[in-house]
Amino acid sequence: MSTSQHFDGHDANDGVLELPPTTVIDTGRPQTAGPQVELITGSRQSYSSKTTSLLYDRLQAVTILMLVVYAMVLVWALADQTVTGEKVVQDVLRIYRDVDLIRLVFLGAVLALLMRARSSSQTLLRGIEYSLFGVLTLLWVFARYEAVLIDANAGDITDLLLDGRTSMIGLFTLMIVHGMFIPHRWYETASVVLTMTLAPVFVLIFFEVRHPELTQQVAELMSWHYVTTNTLIMLVGVVLATYASNVLNNLRHDMHEAEQYGQYQLLRKLGSGGMGDVFLAEHILMKRPCALKLIQRKSSTDQMALARFEREVKTTSGLTHPHTIEIYDYGHTDNDTFYYVMEYLPGLSLDELLTEYGPLPPGRVIYLLRQACGALAEAHAAGLIHRDLKPGNLYISERGGQCDYVKVLDFGLVKLMHEPAGTKLTSDHVISGTPLYMAPEQAVGDQALDARCDLYALGAIAYHMLTGHPPFEHESPMAVLIAHAREEVSPLTSYDPQVPEDLQQVVLRCLAKLPEDRYGDALELERALSACSCSGEWDTQKSATWWHDICFTTTTSS
């Protein structure tokens, strides 16, 4: 059982000023005593707060990564020192070993600090970031200085140059790690990694100040070829780190913006319909859950689809019946992605109900259908016909403590009964609707449709609810359409002899081939349903009992 708390009525900045809830702004006026009202902030994370959370995660990841890398370097230095007989090489490896031990202790301390600073501010985390990379760079400077001193005293130019190239790899890697892992604007990353590029210069300056007598021994480090090569390595590191940071930061920003539409934050996808996708969303300030429908991007250049989408919003928002889905808001983004926001319904569609539990008791069928009739009556009185009624567009929900509460959804194919010339938004040669529940006149492409095609669809839905089968089932949609137009429907009692005769007659009248042989309107149908002998067999108490004992119990156990 997949009954979930969702709406599924379709087929289917850094720099942002954030005030704490109790912040008081001094306006220069005398303060008066009175209740303090907290600002509603919503549960959605701002871009700045998301950056703070990501910064924490990335700092933790970088610290662990560096711990692993420097531990591997330490193991290599220890192993290499035991098999190397040359004193100069052993001395250099000893420096690497000692510095690596310091690095590991420092990184362990940073990791412990991060473990205790999970809810820290971005300012503190930035301080940890700069300290982390600053100390690692200074340790690189110290290790490189000691290695140069050892090689200079030994007069070993080969090892001097070789150690220089090897150490540059470590600094280059540190720059790339910062650019790829730490969330920053590109110029902030550039300032950090450019500072790192000064490390080799500091080594030489420090060496010349401390040991001027050995300057001649390291003259090769100041040669044109060596300096330009190192400069190129550093510049490549700066470019790669800055570019990576810029790309990743833009992606994060785009993803953040893509998740927000107006005052609504997308949480997760619920389903898809003929005109768009439906997402569970939340109003940023009011924290009210809602369902947000987006027009599919593949239709964004189709003017007819856009017009139909807007009409769905306008026509549905004008309907106020409690059994019609309520529209809260409507808008579009800068890239012309249209959306509208509707109420969030906990429950399941009639299609899901029938699939999971099979045919429904006659009394419950009447109980549900009468609610749908009320919604259709308002729409028909406003000159609107739905044209796509089906089990997937009738949602069974819990509203205001009342269970088995029906909501009519998805007016995406709604049609004006007296559509003005020049405003037609569907093709004369296109049959719109769902074949299994389509009225004969709709199946043959008759454009002169009226509200009675919705009554036929409601009858087909009732047939399915009572028997577990739609009126006609064939291998192809075209065969189903032909059956609606030409074949007589089998009596409901051929599937279930227990279907009351008076209810069967009401359903079969809805399924009459000619519109004039059906009920005149939805209210007449509602009265006929209420007159059936079993109309009182299902009520609010039985609905509540079923939802609690069967639906909710099944959901919990699954």
C-alpha positions in Angstrom: 0.0 0.0 0.0 1.5 3.3 -1.0 -1.0 5.6 0.7 1.1 8.7 1.6 0.5 12.2 2.7 0.8 13.9 -0.7 -1.0 15.5 -3.6 -1.1 13.2 -6.6 -4.2 14.1 -8.6 -2.5 13.6 -12.0 -1.5 10.9 -14.2 0.7 10.0 -13.0 22.8 34.6 -0.7 25.8 35.1 0.7 25.1 38.7 1.5 21.5 38.1 2.4 20.7 39.9 5.7 19.2 37.5 8.1 17.8 38.7 11.4 17.4 36.4 14.3 13.7 36.0 15.4 14.2 38.2 18.4 16.4 40.9 16.9 15.4 44.5 17.9 16.4 47.3 15.5 17.2 50.6 17.2 15.3 53.3 15.3 16.4 56.1 17.6 12.9 56.3 19.0 12.0 55.5 22.7 11.2 51.9 23.2 7.8 51.1 24.6 7.0 48.1 26.6 4.9 45.5 24.8 4.9 41.9 23.5 7.8 40.8 21.4 6.6 39.3 18.1 9.0 36.8 16.5 9.5 37.1 12.7 8.2 34.1 10.7 11.2 32.7 8.9 9.9 29.5 7.4 11.7 26.2 7.2 13.4 26.8 3.9 17.1 27.4 4.0 18.4 30.7 2.5 21.3 30.6 0.1 23.6 31.8 2.9 22.4 29.2 5.3 22.8 26.5 2.7 26.4 27.8 2.1 27.1 27.6 5.8 25.9 24.0 5.9 27.8 23.0 2.8 31.0 24.8 4.1 30.8 22.7 7.3 30.4 19.5 5.4 33.2 20.3 3.0 35.6 21.4 5.7 35.0 18.1 7.4 35.5 16.2 4.2 38.7 18.1 3.4 40.1 17.5 6.8 39.4 13.8 6.6 40.9 13.6 3.1 44.0 15.4 4.2 44.4 13.1 7.2 44.4 10.1 4.8 46.7 11.7 2.3 49.3 12.9 4.9 49.1 9.6 6.7 50.0 7.9 3.4 52.9 10.3 2.9 54.1 9.6 6.4 54.0 5.9 5.8 56.0 6.4 2.5 58.6 8.6 4.3 59.1 6.0 7.0 59.4 3.2 4.6 61.7 5.1 2.2 63.9 6.2 5.1 64.6 2.6 6.2 65.8 1.5 2.7 67.7 4.7 1.8 71.4 4.8 2.9 72.3 8.4 1.8 72.4 10.7 4.7 71.1 13.8 2.8 68.0 11.9 1.6 67.4 10.5 5.1 67.6 14.0 6.5 65.1 15.3 4.0 62.8 12.3 4.7 63.1 13.0 8.4 61.8 16.6 7.8 58.9 15.2 5.8 58.2 12.7 8.6 58.2 15.3 11.3 56.1 17.8 9.4 53.6 15.1 8.5 53.3 14.2 12.2 52.6 17.9 12.9 50.1 18.0 10.1 48.3 14.9 11.4 48.0 16.3 14.9 46.8 19.6 13.6 44.2 18.0 11.3 43.0 15.8 14.1 42.5 18.9 16.2 40.6 20.7 13.4 38.4 17.6 12.9 37.6 17.5 16.7 36.8 21.2 16.6 34.5 20.7 13.6 32.7 17.9 15.5 31.9 20.3 18.3 31.0 23.2 15.9 28.2 21.7 13.9 25.9 24.6 14.5 28.6 27.3 14.2 28.2 30.5 12.2 29.6 30.9 8.8 32.1 33.5 10.2 33.6 30.9 12.5 33.7 28.2 9.8 35.5 30.7 7.5 38.0 31.2 10.3 38.5 27.5 10.5 38.9 27.3 6.8 41.5 30.0 6.6 43.4 28.6 9.6 43.3 25.1 8.0 44.8 26.1 4.7 47.0 28.8 6.2 48.6 26.4 8.6 49.0 23.7 5.9 50.7 26.3 3.6 53.0 27.5 6.4 54.0 23.9 7.2 54.7 23.4 3.5 56.9 26.6 3.7 58.7 25.1 6.7 59.3 21.7 5.2 60.5 23.2 1.9 62.9 25.6 3.7 64.4 22.8 5.8 64.8 20.6 2.6 66.5 23.5 0.8 68.8 24.0 3.8 69.8 20.4 3.9 70.5 20.1 0.1 72.4 23.5 0.1 74.7 22.4 3.0 75.3 19.1 1.1 75.9 20.9 -2.2 73.5 18.5 -3.9 72.0 20.5 -6.8 70.1 17.5 -8.2 68.2 16.7 -5.0 67.7 20.4 -4.5 65.8 20.7 -7.8 64.1 17.3 -7.6 62.8 18.1 -4.1 61.6 21.4 -5.3 59.5 19.8 -8.1 58.1 17.2 -5.8 57.1 19.8 -3.2 55.4 21.9 -5.8 53.0 19.0 -6.4 51.9 19.2 -2.8 51.2 22.9 -3.0 49.5 22.6 -6.3 47.2 19.8 -4.9 46.4 22.0 -1.9 45.3 24.8 -4.2 43.1 22.5 -6.3 41.5 21.0 -3.2 40.5 24.4 -2.0 39.0 25.4 -5.3 37.0 22.2 -5.8 35.8 21.6 -2.2 35.4 25.0 -0.4 32.3 27.0 -1.5 33.4 30.5 -2.4 32.8 33.1 -5.0 35.5 32.9 -7.7 37.4 36.0 -6.6 37.4 34.8 -3.0 39.0 31.5 -4.1 41.4 33.4 -6.3 42.6 35.5 -3.3 43.2 32.4 -1.3 45.1 30.4 -3.9 47.1 33.4 -5.1 48.3 33.8 -1.5 49.4 30.2 -1.6 51.5 30.9 -4.7 53.7 33.2 -2.6 54.8 30.3 -0.5 57.9 29.4 -2.7 58.9 33.1 -2.8 58.7 33.2 1.1 61.0 30.1 1.2 63.7 31.8 -0.9 63.4 35.1 0.9 63.5 33.5 4.3 66.5 31.4 3.2 68.5 34.3 1.9 67.8 36.3 5.1 68.8 33.4 7.4 71.7 31.9 5.4 73.2 34.5 3.0 76.4 32.4 3.0 74.5 29.6 1.2 72.9 31.8 -1.4 75.3 30.8 -4.1 74.5 27.1 -3.4 70.8 27.7 -4.3 71.4 30.0 -7.3 69.8 27.3 -9.6 66.5 27.9 -7.8 66.6 31.4 -9.1 67.4 30.5 -12.7 65.0 31.7 -15.5 64.0 28.2 -16.5 63.3 27.1 -12.9 61.4 30.2 -11.9 59.2 30.4 -15.0 58.4 26.7 -14.7 57.3 27.0 -11.1 55.4 30.2 -12.0 53.6 28.3 -14.7 52.7 25.5 -12.3 51.3 28.0 -9.8 49.3 29.9 -12.5 47.8 26.7 -13.8 46.8 25.9 -10.2 45.2 29.3 -9.7 43.3 29.1 -13.0 42.0 25.6 -12.3 41.1 26.3 -8.7 39.3 29.5 -9.5 37.5 28.1 -12.5 36.3 25.1 -10.6 35.1 27.2 -7.8 33.2 29.5 -10.1 31.6 26.7 -12.0 30.6 24.9 -8.8 29.3 28.0 -7.1 27.2 28.9 -10.1 25.7 25.4 -10.2 24.8 25.7 -6.5 23.2 29.1 -7.1 21.3 27.8 -10.1 20.1 24.8 -8.1 19.0 27.0 -5.3 17.1 29.3 -7.6 15.6 26.4 -9.5 14.1 25.1 -6.3 12.2 28.3 -5.6 9.2 29.7 -7.4 8.0 33.0 -6.0 7.4 32.5 -2.3 7.4 28.7 -2.6 10.2 26.2 -2.1 10.1 22.8 -3.9 10.5 19.8 -1.6 10.0 16.7 -3.7 8.2 15.6 -6.9 4.8 14.1 -6.4 3.7 13.2 -9.9 3.2 14.2 -13.5 0.2 15.2 -15.5 -0.7 16.0 -19.1 0.5 19.6 -18.8 3.2 19.5 -16.2 4.8 18.1 -13.1 3.5 18.4 -9.6 5.8 19.0 -6.6 5.2 19.1 -2.9 6.2 22.7 -1.9 6.1 25.0 1.1 5.3 28.7 1.4 8.6 30.2 2.7 7.1 32.4 5.3 3.8 30.8 6.3 5.3 27.3 6.2 2.1 26.0 4.7 2.5 22.8 2.6 1.0 23.0 -0.9 1.2 21.4 -4.3 3.0 23.4 -7.0 2.4 22.5 -10.7 5.0 23.4 -13.4 4.4 23.4 -17.1 6.8 21.0 -18.7 9.8 22.6 -20.4 9.2 20.7 -23.6 6.0 22.7 -24.1 7.4 26.1 -23.1 7.4 27.2 -26.8 4.0 25.9 -27.5 1.7 28.9 -27.3 -1.4 26.8 -27.3 -0.1 24.8 -24.4 0.8 27.9 -22.5 -2.7 29.4 -23.1 -4.3 26.2 -21.9 -2.2 26.2 -18.8 -3.1 29.8 -18.0 -6.8 29.0 -18.6 -6.6 26.0 -16.3 -5.4 28.4 -13.5 -8.0 31.1 -14.2 -11.0 28.8 -14.5 -10.1 26.6 -11.5 -9.3 29.6 -9.3 -12.7 31.0 -10.1 -14.4 27.9 -8.7 -15.2 28.0 -5.0 -17.0 24.8 -4.3 -15.3 22.9 -1.3 -15.0 19.8 -3.4 -13.0 21.5 -6.2 -9.2 21.8 -5.7 -8.3 25.2 -4.3 -5.8 27.4 -6.1 -3.6 29.6 -3.9 -1.3 31.4 -6.3 0.1 31.7 -9.8 3.2 33.1 -11.5 6.1 32.6 -13.8 9.9 32.8 -13.5 12.3 34.9 -15.6 12.8 32.1 -18.0 9.0 31.8 -18.6 8.5 28.7 -16.6 4.8 28.9 -15.5 3.5 27.5 -12.2 0.5 27.6 -10.0 0.1 26.6 -6.4 -2.8 24.6 -5.0 -3.8 23.0 -1.8 -1.9 20.0 -0.6 -4.1 17.0 -0.1 -3.3 14.1 2.2 -4.8 10.9 0.9 -4.9 9.0 -2.4 -6.6 9.2 -5.8 -9.7 7.2 -6.5 -7.5 5.3 -9.1 -5.1 4.3 -6.3 -8.0 3.4 -4.0 -9.5 1.0 -6.6 -6.2 -0.5 -7.5 -5.4 -1.2 -3.8 -8.8 -2.3 -2.5 -10.9 -3.2 -5.5 -14.6 -2.4 -5.9 -16.3 -0.2 -3.3 -19.5 -0.8 -1.4 -22.5 0.8 -3.1 -23.1 3.2 -0.2 -19.6 4.5 -0.3 -19.8 4.9 -4.1 -22.9 7.1 -3.7 -21.2 9.0 -0.8 -18.2 9.8 -3.0 -20.1 10.6 -6.2 -22.5 13.0 -4.6 -19.5 15.2 -3.5 -18.1 15.1 -7.1 -21.6 16.1 -8.4 -21.5 19.2 -6.2 -18.2 20.4 -7.7 -19.3 19.7 -11.2 -22.6 21.5 -10.7 -20.7 24.7 -9.9 -18.4 24.3 -12.8 -21.2 23.6 -15.2 -23.2 26.6 -13.9 -20.1 28.7 -14.8 -20.2 27.4 -18.3 -17.3 25.0 -17.9 -17.0 21.3 -18.7 -14.2 19.2 -17.4 -13.8 16.7 -20.3 -11.2 14.5 -18.5 -13.0 13.0 -15.5 -11.4 9.8 -14.4 -10.5 8.0 -11.2 -7.1 9.7 -11.3 -8.7 13.1 -11.2 -10.9 12.4 -8.2 -8.9 12.6 -5.0 -10.0 11.1 -1.8 -8.6 13.0 1.1 -9.1 14.1 4.7 -10.0 17.7 5.2 -11.0 19.4 8.5 -11.3 16.0 10.2 -13.7 14.7 7.6 -12.5 11.5 5.8 -13.5 10.3 2.3 -13.5 14.0 1.3 -13.6 14.2 -2.5 -11.7 16.8 -4.5 -12.1 17.2 -8.3 -8.7 17.9 -9.9 -7.0 18.8 -13.1 -9.1 21.1 -15.2 -6.3 21.1 -17.8 -8.8 20.1 -20.5 -11.6 22.4 -19.3 -13.7 23.8 -22.1 -16.1 26.7 -22.2 -19.5 25.5 -23.3 -20.0 28.7 -25.3 -16.5 29.5 -26.3 -16.2 32.8 -28.2 -14.9 32.7 -31.7 -11.2 33.0 -32.1 -10.5 31.8 -28.5 -10.5 28.0 -29.2 -7.5 26.4 -27.5 -7.9 22.8 -28.8 -7.8 21.5 -32.3 -10.9 20.6 -34.1 -9.3 17.3 -35.2 -7.9 16.2 -31.8 -9.9 14.1 -29.4 -9.1 15.2 -25.9 -9.8 13.1 -22.8 -9.2 9.6 -21.4 -10.7 6.8 -23.6 -11.9 4.5 -20.8 -14.2 7.2 -19.4 -15.0 9.2 -22.6 -18.6 10.0 -23.7 -19.6 8.7 -27.1 -20.0 12.3 -28.6 -16.5 13.1 -27.3 -15.1 9.8 -28.7 -16.3 10.6 -32.2 -14.8 14.1 -32.0 -18.0 16.1 -31.7 -17.1 19.7 -30.9 -20.6 20.6 -29.7 -20.1 19.2 -26.2 -22.1 20.1 -23.2 -22.0 19.3 -19.5 -23.6 15.9 -20.1 -20.3 14.5 -21.3 -19.0 14.9 -17.8 -22.1 13.0 -16.4 -21.2 10.1 -18.8 -17.7 10.1 -17.5 -19.0 10.1 -13.9 -21.2 7.2 -14.8 -18.2 5.3 -16.2 -16.3 6.0 -13.0 -19.2 4.8 -10.9 -19.3 1.6 -13.1 -15.6 1.1 -12.3 -16.1 1.7 -8.6 -18.9 -0.8 -8.3 -17.5 -3.6 -10.6 -13.7 -3.1 -10.5 -13.8 -2.6 -14.3 -14.4 0.3 -16.6 -17.4 0.0 -18.9 -15.3 -1.1 -21.9 -11.9 -2.8 -22.0 -10.2 -3.5 -25.3 -6.6 -3.8 -26.5 -6.3 -0.4 -28.1 -7.6 3.0 -27.2 -9.3 3.3 -30.6 -11.3 0.1 -29.9 -12.4 1.5 -26.6 -13.5 4.7 -28.3 -15.5 2.8 -30.8 -17.1 0.7 -28.0 -18.2 3.9 -26.2 -19.8 5.1 -29.5 -21.5 1.8 -30.6 -21.6 -1.0 -28.0 -24.1 -1.4 -25.2 -22.6 -1.6 -21.8 -23.0 -4.8 -19.8 -25.2 -4.7 -16.7 -23.3 -4.1 -13.5 -24.9 -7.2 -12.0 -23.1 -9.3 -14.5 -20.0 -8.5 -12.5 -21.6 -8.2 -9.0 -25.2 -9.5 -8.5 -25.2 -7.5 -5.2 -25.3 -4.1 -6.9 -28.7 -2.6 -6.0 -31.0 -2.3 -8.9 -31.9 1.4 -8.4 -28.2 2.3 -8.3 -27.6 0.3 -11.4 -30.3 2.2 -13.2 -28.8 5.5 -12.2 -25.3 4.5 -13.5 -26.7 3.0 -16.8 -28.7 6.2 -17.4 -25.5 8.2 -17.0 -23.9 5.8 -19.7 -26.7 6.4 -22.2 -25.3 6.9 -25.7 -27.4 10.0 -26.4 -26.8 13.0 -24.2 -30.6 13.7 -24.0 -31.1 10.3 -22.5 -28.9 11.1 -19.5 -29.6 13.3 -16.5 -30.1 17.0 -17.3 -27.4 18.2 -15.0 -25.1 17.2 -12.1 -27.7 18.3 -9.4 -30.3 16.0 -11.0 -27.8 13.2 -10.8 -27.0 14.0 -7.2 -30.7 13.8 -6.3 -31.0 10.5 -8.1 -28.1 9.1 -6.1 -29.4 10.4 -2.8 -32.7 8.7 -3.6 -31.1 5.2 -3.9 -32.0 2.8 -1.1 -28.3 2.4 -0.1 -27.5 6.1 0.0 -27.4 6.1 3.8 -25.2 3.1 4.2 -22.0 5.1 4.3 -21.4 8.2 6.4 -18.7 10.2 8.0 -18.3 7.8 10.9 -17.8 4.8 8.6 -15.3 6.9 6.6 -13.3 7.7 9.6 -13.3 4.1 10.8 -12.2 2.8 7.4 -9.4 5.4 7.1 -8.2 4.6 10.6 -8.5 0.8 10.8 -7.7 0.0 7.2 -6.0 2.7 5.2 -3.7 4.1 7.9 -3.0 0.7 9.5 -2.0 -0.7 6.1 0.2 2.4 5.5 2.0 2.0 8.8 2.6 -1.7 8.5 4.0 -1.3 5.0 
